[in-house]
């Protein structure tokens, strides 16, 4: 994993740990969670970071019928 992706993955996970009920789309995460952390990254980098977090079992992707999927923190009960 490259350094940008690792940094973004850490920021996403930190945000979700502070806000365990949060969930958002790829675009929302890119715009509001990551950009608000004063990091200007492309949606592709955020997508890669989310993919890494999903593969590690830290974040889950929730498909929404007729809409963009949401990404949320994995809880032990998931």
C-alpha positions in Angstrom: 0.0 0.0 0.0 1.4 3.4 -0.9 1.9 6.1 1.7 -1.1 8.3 0.5 -3.4 5.3 0.6 -2.2 4.3 4.1 -2.6 7.9 5.4 -6.2 8.1 4.0 -7.1 4.7 5.4 -5.9 5.8 8.8 -7.9 9.0 8.6 -11.1 7.1 7.6 -10.6 4.6 10.4 -9.9 7.4 12.9 -13.1 9.2 11.8 -15.2 6.0 12.1 -13.8 5.2 15.5 -14.7 8.7 16.7 -18.1 8.4 15.0 -19.1 4.8 15.2 -22.6 5.4 13.8 -21.3 7.2 10.8 -21.7 5.9 7.2 -21.3 7.6 3.9 -20.8 7.1 0.2 -17.4 7.2 -1.5 -18.0 10.7 -2.7 -19.2 11.8 0.8 -16.1 10.3 2.4 -13.9 12.0 -0.1 -15.5 15.4 0.3 -16.4 15.6 4.0 -14.3 13.2 6.0 -11.0 13.4 4.2 -11.1 16.9 2.9 -12.1 18.2 6.3 -8.9 16.7 7.6 -7.0 19.1 5.3 -6.0 16.4 2.9 -6.6 16.9 -0.8 -6.8 13.4 -2.3 -8.5 12.0 -5.3 -11.6 9.8 -5.1 -9.5 7.0 -6.5 -7.1 7.2 -3.6 -10.0 7.2 -1.1 -11.5 4.2 -3.0 -8.2 2.3 -2.7 -8.0 3.1 1.0 -11.5 1.9 1.6 -10.8 -1.3 -0.3 -7.8 -1.9 2.0 -9.9 -1.3 5.1 -12.6 -3.7 3.8 -10.1 -6.4 3.0 -8.7 -6.1 6.6 -12.2 -6.4 8.0 -12.2 -3.0 9.6 -14.8 -1.3 7.3 -17.8 -2.8 5.6 -19.6 -1.8 2.4 -23.4 -1.6 2.6 -25.1 -1.7 -0.7 -28.2 0.6 -1.0 -30.9 -0.3 -3.5 -30.9 2.4 -6.2 -28.1 4.4 -4.5 -24.4 4.6 -3.8 -23.1 2.1 -1.3 -22.3 3.3 2.3 -19.1 2.5 4.1 -19.2 1.9 7.8 -17.0 0.6 10.6 -17.2 -3.1 11.3 -18.5 -4.0 14.7 -18.0 -7.3 16.4 -21.7 -7.9 15.9 -21.5 -7.5 12.1 
